[in-house]
């Protein structure tokens, strides 16, 4: 059985030590997937804002989260 702490450590290694071969565009999807696995949440989403204030919703764990993100934008 894999303990939660081991899974959390593995998530940090994956997100932080991916190196040059890791596609930056995949990062939100990996983050959402890992948070969905580790947290007791109904859904997970990522919102990103660029320097001029434009907000994007690049990843969501479920369609209802995606809808919520779009409402918030």
N, C-alpha and C positions, 0 to 999 in steps of 0.2 A: 504494500500500500504506500502510495506517495503522499507524504504529508504536505499540508498547505504551504508551509514555509519553504519546502523544496520546490514546489511549483512556483511560488512567488520569486524565489531566487533565480529559477530558470527563466522566468519572464523578464527579469531585469537583465540577465545575460543576453537574452535574445534581442531585447530592445536597445541595450546600450553597447553591446559588443559586436554588432552585426558586420561592421567593416564596410569597405568600399563596394563589395558585391551586393549589398543590401539596397534595394530600390527604395528611395525616399517616399515614393508614392504609395508603397505598401505599408508604411509605418502606421497610419491611422487604422487600417484594417487589422493589423497584428495587435495593436493596442486594444482595440475593441474586443477582439476575440479573447485575448488574455484576461481582460477585465471581466468579461462575461463568464469565463471559467472560474475566476477566483473570488468574485464578489457575489453576495446574495442580493442581486438586484434584478428587477423585472426586465430591464433593458439597459443598454449602454450605447452612448453616442459620443462623437467627437465633433466639436465646433472649433474652427480655426478662424482667426482674424488677422488680416495682413496689416502692414503699417498705415495704410490709408483708411482702415476701418471696415473694409469689405469682409463680411462673414461668410464662411462656407461650411457645409456639413459633409465632410468627405467619407464618413463611415458611421454605420449604425448596426447594432446586433439584430434588430428586428424591424419590420416595416412600420410598426406603430411608433417606434422611436424615431425613424426617419421622418414621419409626418410631424411629430412633435418638434423636431429640429427645424423643419421648414416653417412651422408656425412661429418659432422664436426668432427666426431671421427676419 
